[in-house]
Amino acid sequence: MEQESRLIEARLEQPTEVVAESRRYVSGTLRDREVVTAVSGFGKVAAAATTAWVLDRYAPTCVIFGGVAGGLGLG
């Protein structure tokens, strides 16, 4: 997901980077909309912590998640 996040960040106008709680957040403007990107890491706890931080700091009107979920069957 890091690669996808970087593609969005490359299109941001006036990007600002913040590192908090071992996570990197980049905010800026994309097509006249304020946007924040973040990569939470693995697991639902990391996703919840990242989302809570973004909600508290930026108070977004919309949240979009992208990710991969699955398992590995061995046997």
mmCIF file of the N, C-alpha and C atoms, coordinates in Angstrom:
data_MODEL
# 
_entry.id   MODEL 
# 
loop_
_atom_site.group_PDB 
_atom_site.id 
_atom_site.type_symbol 
_atom_site.label_atom_id 
_atom_site.label_alt_id 
_atom_site.label_comp_id 
_atom_site.label_asym_id 
_atom_site.label_entity_id 
_atom_site.label_seq_id 
_atom_site.pdbx_PDB_ins_code 
_atom_site.Cartn_x 
_atom_site.Cartn_y 
_atom_site.Cartn_z 
_atom_site.occupancy 
_atom_site.B_iso_or_equiv 
_atom_site.pdbx_formal_charge 
_atom_site.auth_seq_id 
_atom_site.auth_comp_id 
_atom_site.auth_asym_id 
_atom_site.auth_atom_id 
_atom_site.pdbx_PDB_model_num 
ATOM 1   N N  . MET A 1 1  ? 0.810   -1.199  0.000  1.00 0.00 ? 1  MET A N  1 
ATOM 2   C CA . MET A 1 1  ? 0.000   0.000   0.000  1.00 0.00 ? 1  MET A CA 1 
ATOM 3   C C  . MET A 1 1  ? 0.859   1.272   0.000  1.00 0.00 ? 1  MET A C  1 
ATOM 4   N N  . GLU A 1 2  ? 2.097   1.118   0.373  1.00 0.00 ? 2  GLU A N  1 
ATOM 5   C CA . GLU A 1 2  ? 3.004   2.264   0.371  1.00 0.00 ? 2  GLU A CA 1 
ATOM 6   C C  . GLU A 1 2  ? 3.125   2.854   -1.041 1.00 0.00 ? 2  GLU A C  1 
ATOM 7   N N  . GLN A 1 3  ? 3.236   1.998   -2.023 1.00 0.00 ? 3  GLN A N  1 
ATOM 8   C CA . GLN A 1 3  ? 3.387   2.462   -3.406 1.00 0.00 ? 3  GLN A CA 1 
ATOM 9   C C  . GLN A 1 3  ? 2.148   3.241   -3.867 1.00 0.00 ? 3  GLN A C  1 
ATOM 10  N N  . GLU A 1 4  ? 0.973   2.742   -3.546 1.00 0.00 ? 4  GLU A N  1 
ATOM 11  C CA . GLU A 1 4  ? -0.260  3.431   -3.926 1.00 0.00 ? 4  GLU A CA 1 
ATOM 12  C C  . GLU A 1 4  ? -0.379  4.789   -3.229 1.00 0.00 ? 4  GLU A C  1 
ATOM 13  N N  . SER A 1 5  ? -0.003  4.832   -1.974 1.00 0.00 ? 5  SER A N  1 
ATOM 14  C CA . SER A 1 5  ? -0.044  6.083   -1.225 1.00 0.00 ? 5  SER A CA 1 
ATOM 15  C C  . SER A 1 5  ? 0.905   7.115   -1.835 1.00 0.00 ? 5  SER A C  1 
ATOM 16  N N  . ARG A 1 6  ? 2.083   6.672   -2.239 1.00 0.00 ? 6  ARG A N  1 
ATOM 17  C CA . ARG A 1 6  ? 3.072   7.586   -2.852 1.00 0.00 ? 6  ARG A CA 1 
ATOM 18  C C  . ARG A 1 6  ? 2.558   8.167   -4.172 1.00 0.00 ? 6  ARG A C  1 
ATOM 19  N N  . LEU A 1 7  ? 1.780   7.391   -4.929 1.00 0.00 ? 7  LEU A N  1 
ATOM 20  C CA . LEU A 1 7  ? 1.216   7.898   -6.179 1.00 0.00 ? 7  LEU A CA 1 
ATOM 21  C C  . LEU A 1 7  ? 0.247   9.050   -5.913 1.00 0.00 ? 7  LEU A C  1 
ATOM 22  N N  . ILE A 1 8  ? -0.543  8.926   -4.860 1.00 0.00 ? 8  ILE A N  1 
ATOM 23  C CA . ILE A 1 8  ? -1.460  10.012  -4.491 1.00 0.00 ? 8  ILE A CA 1 
ATOM 24  C C  . ILE A 1 8  ? -0.671  11.213  -3.989 1.00 0.00 ? 8  ILE A C  1 
ATOM 25  N N  . GLU A 1 9  ? 0.303   10.960  -3.144 1.00 0.00 ? 9  GLU A N  1 
ATOM 26  C CA . GLU A 1 9  ? 1.121   12.043  -2.587 1.00 0.00 ? 9  GLU A CA 1 
ATOM 27  C C  . GLU A 1 9  ? 1.816   12.853  -3.674 1.00 0.00 ? 9  GLU A C  1 
ATOM 28  N N  . ALA A 1 10 ? 2.229   12.202  -4.741 1.00 0.00 ? 10 ALA A N  1 
ATOM 29  C CA . ALA A 1 10 ? 2.925   12.886  -5.831 1.00 0.00 ? 10 ALA A CA 1 
ATOM 30  C C  . ALA A 1 10 ? 2.027   13.899  -6.532 1.00 0.00 ? 10 ALA A C  1 
ATOM 31  N N  . ARG A 1 11 ? 0.713   13.745  -6.414 1.00 0.00 ? 11 ARG A N  1 
ATOM 32  C CA . ARG A 1 11 ? -0.235  14.653  -7.059 1.00 0.00 ? 11 ARG A CA 1 
ATOM 33  C C  . ARG A 1 11 ? -0.726  15.764  -6.130 1.00 0.00 ? 11 ARG A C  1 
ATOM 34  N N  . LEU A 1 12 ? -0.340  15.717  -4.860 1.00 0.00 ? 12 LEU A N  1 
ATOM 35  C CA . LEU A 1 12 ? -0.812  16.720  -3.910 1.00 0.00 ? 12 LEU A CA 1 
ATOM 36  C C  . LEU A 1 12 ? -0.143  18.066  -4.131 1.00 0.00 ? 12 LEU A C  1 
ATOM 37  N N  . GLU A 1 13 ? -0.928  19.125  -4.017 1.00 0.00 ? 13 GLU A N  1 
ATOM 38  C CA . GLU A 1 13 ? -0.392  20.473  -4.007 1.00 0.00 ? 13 GLU A CA 1 
ATOM 39  C C  . GLU A 1 13 ? -0.068  20.834  -2.564 1.00 0.00 ? 13 GLU A C  1 
ATOM 40  N N  . GLN A 1 14 ? 1.052   21.458  -2.351 1.00 0.00 ? 14 GLN A N  1 
ATOM 41  C CA . GLN A 1 14 ? 1.524   21.883  -1.031 1.00 0.00 ? 14 GLN A CA 1 
ATOM 42  C C  . GLN A 1 14 ? 1.465   20.748  -0.005 1.00 0.00 ? 14 GLN A C  1 
ATOM 43  N N  . PRO A 1 15 ? 2.130   19.626  -0.279 1.00 0.00 ? 15 PRO A N  1 
ATOM 44  C CA . PRO A 1 15 ? 2.101   18.514  0.678  1.00 0.00 ? 15 PRO A CA 1 
ATOM 45  C C  . PRO A 1 15 ? 2.818   18.852  1.983  1.00 0.00 ? 15 PRO A C  1 
ATOM 46  N N  . THR A 1 16 ? 2.262   18.360  3.071  1.00 0.00 ? 16 THR A N  1 
ATOM 47  C CA . THR A 1 16 ? 2.848   18.524  4.395  1.00 0.00 ? 16 THR A CA 1 
ATOM 48  C C  . THR A 1 16 ? 2.936   17.146  5.028  1.00 0.00 ? 16 THR A C  1 
ATOM 49  N N  . GLU A 1 17 ? 4.109   16.801  5.521  1.00 0.00 ? 17 GLU A N  1 
ATOM 50  C CA . GLU A 1 17 ? 4.322   15.489  6.131  1.00 0.00 ? 17 GLU A CA 1 
ATOM 51  C C  . GLU A 1 17 ? 4.382   15.611  7.649  1.00 0.00 ? 17 GLU A C  1 
ATOM 52  N N  . VAL A 1 18 ? 3.704   14.691  8.321  1.00 0.00 ? 18 VAL A N  1 
ATOM 53  C CA . VAL A 1 18 ? 3.733   14.605  9.778  1.00 0.00 ? 18 VAL A CA 1 
ATOM 54  C C  . VAL A 1 18 ? 4.025   13.150  10.129 1.00 0.00 ? 18 VAL A C  1 
ATOM 55  N N  . VAL A 1 19 ? 4.935   12.935  11.066 1.00 0.00 ? 19 VAL A N  1 
ATOM 56  C CA . VAL A 1 19 ? 5.192   11.589  11.580 1.00 0.00 ? 19 VAL A CA 1 
ATOM 57  C C  . VAL A 1 19 ? 4.723   11.565  13.026 1.00 0.00 ? 19 VAL A C  1 
ATOM 58  N N  . ALA A 1 20 ? 3.806   10.654  13.319 1.00 0.00 ? 20 ALA A N  1 
ATOM 59  C CA . ALA A 1 20 ? 3.258   10.532  14.670 1.00 0.00 ? 20 ALA A CA 1 
ATOM 60  C C  . ALA A 1 20 ? 2.978   9.071   14.948 1.00 0.00 ? 20 ALA A C  1 
ATOM 61  N N  . GLU A 1 21 ? 3.301   8.651   16.138 1.00 0.00 ? 21 GLU A N  1 
ATOM 62  C CA . GLU A 1 21 ? 3.044   7.271   16.552 1.00 0.00 ? 21 GLU A CA 1 
ATOM 63  C C  . GLU A 1 21 ? 3.599   6.265   15.537 1.00 0.00 ? 21 GLU A C  1 
ATOM 64  N N  . SER A 1 22 ? 4.796   6.542   15.043 1.00 0.00 ? 22 SER A N  1 
ATOM 65  C CA . SER A 1 22 ? 5.506   5.668   14.091 1.00 0.00 ? 22 SER A CA 1 
ATOM 66  C C  . SER A 1 22 ? 4.820   5.550   12.733 1.00 0.00 ? 22 SER A C  1 
ATOM 67  N N  . ARG A 1 23 ? 3.930   6.467   12.427 1.00 0.00 ? 23 ARG A N  1 
ATOM 68  C CA . ARG A 1 23 ? 3.260   6.445   11.128 1.00 0.00 ? 23 ARG A CA 1 
ATOM 69  C C  . ARG A 1 23 ? 3.467   7.781   10.422 1.00 0.00 ? 23 ARG A C  1 
ATOM 70  N N  . ARG A 1 24 ? 3.476   7.736   9.120  1.00 0.00 ? 24 ARG A N  1 
ATOM 71  C CA . ARG A 1 24 ? 3.683   8.916   8.286  1.00 0.00 ? 24 ARG A CA 1 
ATOM 72  C C  . ARG A 1 24 ? 2.356   9.334   7.662  1.00 0.00 ? 24 ARG A C  1 
ATOM 73  N N  . TYR A 1 25 ? 2.008   10.594  7.842  1.00 0.00 ? 25 TYR A N  1 
ATOM 74  C CA . TYR A 1 25 ? 0.783   11.163  7.302  1.00 0.00 ? 25 TYR A CA 1 
ATOM 75  C C  . TYR A 1 25 ? 1.182   12.305  6.376  1.00 0.00 ? 25 TYR A C  1 
ATOM 76  N N  . VAL A 1 26 ? 0.578   12.361  5.201  1.00 0.00 ? 26 VAL A N  1 
ATOM 77  C CA . VAL A 1 26 ? 0.852   13.449  4.261  1.00 0.00 ? 26 VAL A CA 1 
ATOM 78  C C  . VAL A 1 26 ? -0.475  14.083  3.888  1.00 0.00 ? 26 VAL A C  1 
ATOM 79  N N  . SER A 1 27 ? -0.548  15.386  4.075  1.00 0.00 ? 27 SER A N  1 
ATOM 80  C CA . SER A 1 27 ? -1.771  16.114  3.730  1.00 0.00 ? 27 SER A CA 1 
ATOM 81  C C  . SER A 1 27 ? -1.461  17.133  2.647  1.00 0.00 ? 27 SER A C  1 
ATOM 82  N N  . GLY A 1 28 ? -2.480  17.498  1.902  1.00 0.00 ? 28 GLY A N  1 
ATOM 83  C CA . GLY A 1 28 ? -2.333  18.483  0.844  1.00 0.00 ? 28 GLY A CA 1 
ATOM 84  C C  . GLY A 1 28 ? -3.645  18.637  0.110  1.00 0.00 ? 28 GLY A C  1 
ATOM 85  N N  . THR A 1 29 ? -3.600  19.294  -1.032 1.00 0.00 ? 29 THR A N  1 
ATOM 86  C CA . THR A 1 29 ? -4.793  19.538  -1.828 1.00 0.00 ? 29 THR A CA 1 
ATOM 87  C C  . THR A 1 29 ? -4.715  18.739  -3.118 1.00 0.00 ? 29 THR A C  1 
ATOM 88  N N  . LEU A 1 30 ? -5.821  18.097  -3.456 1.00 0.00 ? 30 LEU A N  1 
ATOM 89  C CA . LEU A 1 30 ? -5.935  17.325  -4.692 1.00 0.00 ? 30 LEU A CA 1 
ATOM 90  C C  . LEU A 1 30 ? -7.260  17.707  -5.338 1.00 0.00 ? 30 LEU A C  1 
ATOM 91  N N  . ARG A 1 31 ? -7.192  18.361  -6.497 1.00 0.00 ? 31 ARG A N  1 
ATOM 92  C CA . ARG A 1 31 ? -8.410  18.807  -7.194 1.00 0.00 ? 31 ARG A CA 1 
ATOM 93  C C  . ARG A 1 31 ? -9.321  19.623  -6.282 1.00 0.00 ? 31 ARG A C  1 
ATOM 94  N N  . ASP A 1 32 ? -8.733  20.573  -5.602 1.00 0.00 ? 32 ASP A N  1 
ATOM 95  C CA . ASP A 1 32 ? -9.454  21.495  -4.711 1.00 0.00 ? 32 ASP A CA 1 
ATOM 96  C C  . ASP A 1 32 ? -10.068 20.831  -3.487 1.00 0.00 ? 32 ASP A C  1 
ATOM 97  N N  . ARG A 1 33 ? -9.597  19.645  -3.135 1.00 0.00 ? 33 ARG A N  1 
ATOM 98  C CA . ARG A 1 33 ? -10.057 18.944  -1.919 1.00 0.00 ? 33 ARG A CA 1 
ATOM 99  C C  . ARG A 1 33 ? -8.869  18.711  -1.002 1.00 0.00 ? 33 ARG A C  1 
ATOM 100 N N  . GLU A 1 34 ? -9.091  18.897  0.286  1.00 0.00 ? 34 GLU A N  1 
ATOM 101 C CA . GLU A 1 34 ? -8.069  18.573  1.265  1.00 0.00 ? 34 GLU A CA 1 
ATOM 102 C C  . GLU A 1 34 ? -7.997  17.053  1.399  1.00 0.00 ? 34 GLU A C  1 
ATOM 103 N N  . VAL A 1 35 ? -6.799  16.503  1.335  1.00 0.00 ? 35 VAL A N  1 
ATOM 104 C CA . VAL A 1 35 ? -6.589  15.057  1.346  1.00 0.00 ? 35 VAL A CA 1 
ATOM 105 C C  . VAL A 1 35 ? -5.500  14.715  2.349  1.00 0.00 ? 35 VAL A C  1 
ATOM 106 N N  . VAL A 1 36 ? -5.667  13.574  3.022  1.00 0.00 ? 36 VAL A N  1 
ATOM 107 C CA . VAL A 1 36 ? -4.636  13.049  3.920  1.00 0.00 ? 36 VAL A CA 1 
ATOM 108 C C  . VAL A 1 36 ? -4.396  11.597  3.535  1.00 0.00 ? 36 VAL A C  1 
ATOM 109 N N  . THR A 1 37 ? -3.130  11.221  3.393  1.00 0.00 ? 37 THR A N  1 
ATOM 110 C CA . THR A 1 37 ? -2.803  9.821   3.151  1.00 0.00 ? 37 THR A CA 1 
ATOM 111 C C  . THR A 1 37 ? -2.022  9.273   4.337  1.00 0.00 ? 37 THR A C  1 
ATOM 112 N N  . ALA A 1 38 ? -2.188  7.990   4.568  1.00 0.00 ? 38 ALA A N  1 
ATOM 113 C CA . ALA A 1 38 ? -1.439  7.313   5.632  1.00 0.00 ? 38 ALA A CA 1 
ATOM 114 C C  . ALA A 1 38 ? -1.418  5.822   5.322  1.00 0.00 ? 38 ALA A C  1 
ATOM 115 N N  . VAL A 1 39 ? -0.355  5.169   5.717  1.00 0.00 ? 39 VAL A N  1 
ATOM 116 C CA . VAL A 1 39 ? -0.263  3.714   5.620  1.00 0.00 ? 39 VAL A CA 1 
ATOM 117 C C  . VAL A 1 39 ? -0.208  3.205   7.051  1.00 0.00 ? 39 VAL A C  1 
ATOM 118 N N  . SER A 1 40 ? -1.208  2.434   7.434  1.00 0.00 ? 40 SER A N  1 
ATOM 119 C CA . SER A 1 40 ? -1.332  2.043   8.842  1.00 0.00 ? 40 SER A CA 1 
ATOM 120 C C  . SER A 1 40 ? -0.404  0.914   9.249  1.00 0.00 ? 40 SER A C  1 
ATOM 121 N N  . GLY A 1 41 ? -0.118  0.031   8.328  1.00 0.00 ? 41 GLY A N  1 
ATOM 122 C CA . GLY A 1 41 ? 0.636   -1.164  8.696  1.00 0.00 ? 41 GLY A CA 1 
ATOM 123 C C  . GLY A 1 41 ? -0.319  -2.345  8.749  1.00 0.00 ? 41 GLY A C  1 
ATOM 124 N N  . PHE A 1 42 ? 0.127   -3.421  9.363  1.00 0.00 ? 42 PHE A N  1 
ATOM 125 C CA . PHE A 1 42 ? -0.634  -4.664  9.360  1.00 0.00 ? 42 PHE A CA 1 
ATOM 126 C C  . PHE A 1 42 ? -1.623  -4.757  10.517 1.00 0.00 ? 42 PHE A C  1 
ATOM 127 N N  . GLY A 1 43 ? -2.798  -5.257  10.212 1.00 0.00 ? 43 GLY A N  1 
ATOM 128 C CA . GLY A 1 43 ? -3.756  -5.612  11.255 1.00 0.00 ? 43 GLY A CA 1 
ATOM 129 C C  . GLY A 1 43 ? -4.792  -4.567  11.557 1.00 0.00 ? 43 GLY A C  1 
ATOM 130 N N  . LYS A 1 44 ? -5.870  -5.062  12.185 1.00 0.00 ? 44 LYS A N  1 
ATOM 131 C CA . LYS A 1 44 ? -6.998  -4.189  12.491 1.00 0.00 ? 44 LYS A CA 1 
ATOM 132 C C  . LYS A 1 44 ? -6.680  -3.183  13.593 1.00 0.00 ? 44 LYS A C  1 
ATOM 133 N N  . VAL A 1 45 ? -5.789  -3.518  14.502 1.00 0.00 ? 45 VAL A N  1 
ATOM 134 C CA . VAL A 1 45 ? -5.425  -2.570  15.565 1.00 0.00 ? 45 VAL A CA 1 
ATOM 135 C C  . VAL A 1 45 ? -4.671  -1.381  14.971 1.00 0.00 ? 45 VAL A C  1 
ATOM 136 N N  . ALA A 1 46 ? -3.741  -1.659  14.074 1.00 0.00 ? 46 ALA A N  1 
ATOM 137 C CA . ALA A 1 46 ? -2.992  -0.578  13.413 1.00 0.00 ? 46 ALA A CA 1 
ATOM 138 C C  . ALA A 1 46 ? -3.927  0.287   12.573 1.00 0.00 ? 46 ALA A C  1 
ATOM 139 N N  . ALA A 1 47 ? -4.852  -0.345  11.859 1.00 0.00 ? 47 ALA A N  1 
ATOM 140 C CA . ALA A 1 47 ? -5.812  0.404   11.050 1.00 0.00 ? 47 ALA A CA 1 
ATOM 141 C C  . ALA A 1 47 ? -6.694  1.286   11.917 1.00 0.00 ? 47 ALA A C  1 
ATOM 142 N N  . ALA A 1 48 ? -7.151  0.759   13.040 1.00 0.00 ? 48 ALA A N  1 
ATOM 143 C CA . ALA A 1 48 ? -8.002  1.527   13.950 1.00 0.00 ? 48 ALA A CA 1 
ATOM 144 C C  . ALA A 1 48 ? -7.240  2.697   14.572 1.00 0.00 ? 48 ALA A C  1 
ATOM 145 N N  . ALA A 1 49 ? -5.999  2.478   14.963 1.00 0.00 ? 49 ALA A N  1 
ATOM 146 C CA . ALA A 1 49 ? -5.195  3.539   15.577 1.00 0.00 ? 49 ALA A CA 1 
ATOM 147 C C  . ALA A 1 49 ? -4.906  4.655   14.572 1.00 0.00 ? 49 ALA A C  1 
ATOM 148 N N  . THR A 1 50 ? -4.586  4.281   13.358 1.00 0.00 ? 50 THR A N  1 
ATOM 149 C CA . THR A 1 50 ? -4.318  5.268   12.319 1.00 0.00 ? 50 THR A CA 1 
ATOM 150 C C  . THR A 1 50 ? -5.574  6.072   12.003 1.00 0.00 ? 50 THR A C  1 
ATOM 151 N N  . THR A 1 51 ? -6.685  5.390   11.872 1.00 0.00 ? 51 THR A N  1 
ATOM 152 C CA . THR A 1 51 ? -7.959  6.065   11.586 1.00 0.00 ? 51 THR A CA 1 
ATOM 153 C C  . THR A 1 51 ? -8.337  7.019   12.714 1.00 0.00 ? 51 THR A C  1 
ATOM 154 N N  . ALA A 1 52 ? -8.193  6.580   13.953 1.00 0.00 ? 52 ALA A N  1 
ATOM 155 C CA . ALA A 1 52 ? -8.524  7.430   15.097 1.00 0.00 ? 52 ALA A CA 1 
ATOM 156 C C  . ALA A 1 52 ? -7.666  8.692   15.103 1.00 0.00 ? 52 ALA A C  1 
ATOM 157 N N  . TRP A 1 53 ? -6.376  8.553   14.794 1.00 0.00 ? 53 TRP A N  1 
ATOM 158 C CA . TRP A 1 53 ? -5.482  9.712   14.777 1.00 0.00 ? 53 TRP A CA 1 
ATOM 159 C C  . TRP A 1 53 ? -5.916  10.697  13.693 1.00 0.00 ? 53 TRP A C  1 
ATOM 160 N N  . VAL A 1 54 ? -6.221  10.192  12.499 1.00 0.00 ? 54 VAL A N  1 
ATOM 161 C CA . VAL A 1 54 ? -6.650  11.054  11.395 1.00 0.00 ? 54 VAL A CA 1 
ATOM 162 C C  . VAL A 1 54 ? -7.973  11.744  11.741 1.00 0.00 ? 54 VAL A C  1 
ATOM 163 N N  . LEU A 1 55 ? -8.924  11.007  12.308 1.00 0.00 ? 55 LEU A N  1 
ATOM 164 C CA . LEU A 1 55 ? -10.205 11.596  12.687 1.00 0.00 ? 55 LEU A CA 1 
ATOM 165 C C  . LEU A 1 55 ? -10.029 12.709  13.709 1.00 0.00 ? 55 LEU A C  1 
ATOM 166 N N  . ASP A 1 56 ? -9.154  12.479  14.670 1.00 0.00 ? 56 ASP A N  1 
ATOM 167 C CA . ASP A 1 56 ? -8.918  13.465  15.723 1.00 0.00 ? 56 ASP A CA 1 
ATOM 168 C C  . ASP A 1 56 ? -8.203  14.707  15.197 1.00 0.00 ? 56 ASP A C  1 
ATOM 169 N N  . ARG A 1 57 ? -7.202  14.513  14.368 1.00 0.00 ? 57 ARG A N  1 
ATOM 170 C CA . ARG A 1 57 ? -6.373  15.623  13.897 1.00 0.00 ? 57 ARG A CA 1 
ATOM 171 C C  . ARG A 1 57 ? -7.018  16.422  12.758 1.00 0.00 ? 57 ARG A C  1 
ATOM 172 N N  . TYR A 1 58 ? -7.645  15.721  11.816 1.00 0.00 ? 58 TYR A N  1 
ATOM 173 C CA . TYR A 1 58 ? -8.131  16.388  10.608 1.00 0.00 ? 58 TYR A CA 1 
ATOM 174 C C  . TYR A 1 58 ? -9.649  16.502  10.509 1.00 0.00 ? 58 TYR A C  1 
ATOM 175 N N  . ALA A 1 59 ? -10.402 15.741  11.281 1.00 0.00 ? 59 ALA A N  1 
ATOM 176 C CA . ALA A 1 59 ? -11.870 15.747  11.244 1.00 0.00 ? 59 ALA A CA 1 
ATOM 177 C C  . ALA A 1 59 ? -12.401 15.656  9.818  1.00 0.00 ? 59 ALA A C  1 
ATOM 178 N N  . PRO A 1 60 ? -12.043 14.602  9.096  1.00 0.00 ? 60 PRO A N  1 
ATOM 179 C CA . PRO A 1 60 ? -12.469 14.492  7.696  1.00 0.00 ? 60 PRO A CA 1 
ATOM 180 C C  . PRO A 1 60 ? -13.978 14.263  7.566  1.00 0.00 ? 60 PRO A C  1 
ATOM 181 N N  . THR A 1 61 ? -14.506 14.646  6.414  1.00 0.00 ? 61 THR A N  1 
ATOM 182 C CA . THR A 1 61 ? -15.915 14.385  6.128  1.00 0.00 ? 61 THR A CA 1 
ATOM 183 C C  . THR A 1 61 ? -16.100 13.035  5.444  1.00 0.00 ? 61 THR A C  1 
ATOM 184 N N  . CYS A 1 62 ? -14.995 12.451  4.993  1.00 0.00 ? 62 CYS A N  1 
ATOM 185 C CA . CYS A 1 62 ? -15.044 11.171  4.288  1.00 0.00 ? 62 CYS A CA 1 
ATOM 186 C C  . CYS A 1 62 ? -13.740 10.417  4.541  1.00 0.00 ? 62 CYS A C  1 
ATOM 187 N N  . VAL A 1 63 ? -13.833 9.115   4.702  1.00 0.00 ? 63 VAL A N  1 
ATOM 188 C CA . VAL A 1 63 ? -12.648 8.268   4.874  1.00 0.00 ? 63 VAL A CA 1 
ATOM 189 C C  . VAL A 1 63 ? -12.726 7.143   3.846  1.00 0.00 ? 63 VAL A C  1 
ATOM 190 N N  . ILE A 1 64 ? -11.634 6.936   3.117  1.00 0.00 ? 64 ILE A N  1 
ATOM 191 C CA . ILE A 1 64 ? -11.568 5.871   2.120  1.00 0.00 ? 64 ILE A CA 1 
ATOM 192 C C  . ILE A 1 64 ? -10.431 4.937   2.515  1.00 0.00 ? 64 ILE A C  1 
ATOM 193 N N  . PHE A 1 65 ? -10.736 3.655   2.603  1.00 0.00 ? 65 PHE A N  1 
ATOM 194 C CA . PHE A 1 65 ? -9.728  2.662   2.943  1.00 0.00 ? 65 PHE A CA 1 
ATOM 195 C C  . PHE A 1 65 ? -9.365  1.857   1.718  1.00 0.00 ? 65 PHE A C  1 
ATOM 196 N N  . GLY A 1 66 ? -8.121  1.458   1.665  1.00 0.00 ? 66 GLY A N  1 
ATOM 197 C CA . GLY A 1 66 ? -7.676  0.499   0.644  1.00 0.00 ? 66 GLY A CA 1 
ATOM 198 C C  . GLY A 1 66 ? -6.772  -0.495  1.341  1.00 0.00 ? 66 GLY A C  1 
ATOM 199 N N  . GLY A 1 67 ? -6.819  -1.710  0.916  1.00 0.00 ? 67 GLY A N  1 
ATOM 200 C CA . GLY A 1 67 ? -5.957  -2.669  1.588  1.00 0.00 ? 67 GLY A CA 1 
ATOM 201 C C  . GLY A 1 67 ? -6.108  -4.071  1.030  1.00 0.00 ? 67 GLY A C  1 
ATOM 202 N N  . VAL A 1 68 ? -5.423  -4.924  1.691  1.00 0.00 ? 68 VAL A N  1 
ATOM 203 C CA . VAL A 1 68 ? -5.425  -6.347  1.311  1.00 0.00 ? 68 VAL A CA 1 
ATOM 204 C C  . VAL A 1 68 ? -5.748  -7.150  2.546  1.00 0.00 ? 68 VAL A C  1 
ATOM 205 N N  . ALA A 1 69 ? -6.623  -8.104  2.397  1.00 0.00 ? 69 ALA A N  1 
ATOM 206 C CA . ALA A 1 69 ? -6.947  -9.007  3.500  1.00 0.00 ? 69 ALA A CA 1 
ATOM 207 C C  . ALA A 1 69 ? -6.956  -10.419 2.944  1.00 0.00 ? 69 ALA A C  1 
ATOM 208 N N  . GLY A 1 70 ? -6.533  -11.330 3.736  1.00 0.00 ? 70 GLY A N  1 
ATOM 209 C CA . GLY A 1 70 ? -6.545  -12.706 3.269  1.00 0.00 ? 70 GLY A CA 1 
ATOM 210 C C  . GLY A 1 70 ? -5.764  -13.617 4.171  1.00 0.00 ? 70 GLY A C  1 
ATOM 211 N N  . GLY A 1 71 ? -5.677  -14.829 3.767  1.00 0.00 ? 71 GLY A N  1 
ATOM 212 C CA . GLY A 1 71 ? -4.956  -15.817 4.541  1.00 0.00 ? 71 GLY A CA 1 
ATOM 213 C C  . GLY A 1 71 ? -4.165  -16.720 3.625  1.00 0.00 ? 71 GLY A C  1 
ATOM 214 N N  . LEU A 1 72 ? -3.353  -17.511 4.227  1.00 0.00 ? 72 LEU A N  1 
ATOM 215 C CA . LEU A 1 72 ? -2.517  -18.438 3.487  1.00 0.00 ? 72 LEU A CA 1 
ATOM 216 C C  . LEU A 1 72 ? -2.854  -19.843 3.954  1.00 0.00 ? 72 LEU A C  1 
ATOM 217 N N  . GLY A 1 73 ? -3.445  -20.612 3.066  1.00 0.00 ? 73 GLY A N  1 
ATOM 218 C CA . GLY A 1 73 ? -3.787  -21.986 3.411  1.00 0.00 ? 73 GLY A CA 1 
ATOM 219 C C  . GLY A 1 73 ? -2.592  -22.902 3.171  1.00 0.00 ? 73 GLY A C  1 
ATOM 220 N N  . LEU A 1 74 ? -2.129  -23.520 4.208  1.00 0.00 ? 74 LEU A N  1 
ATOM 221 C CA . LEU A 1 74 ? -0.988  -24.442 4.092  1.00 0.00 ? 74 LEU A CA 1 
ATOM 222 C C  . LEU A 1 74 ? -1.448  -25.855 4.383  1.00 0.00 ? 74 LEU A C  1 
ATOM 223 N N  . GLY A 1 75 ? -1.724  -26.562 3.364  1.00 0.00 ? 75 GLY A N  1 
ATOM 224 C CA . GLY A 1 75 ? -2.018  -27.968 3.586  1.00 0.00 ? 75 GLY A CA 1 
ATOM 225 C C  . GLY A 1 75 ? -3.330  -28.379 3.233  1.00 0.00 ? 75 GLY A C  1 
# 
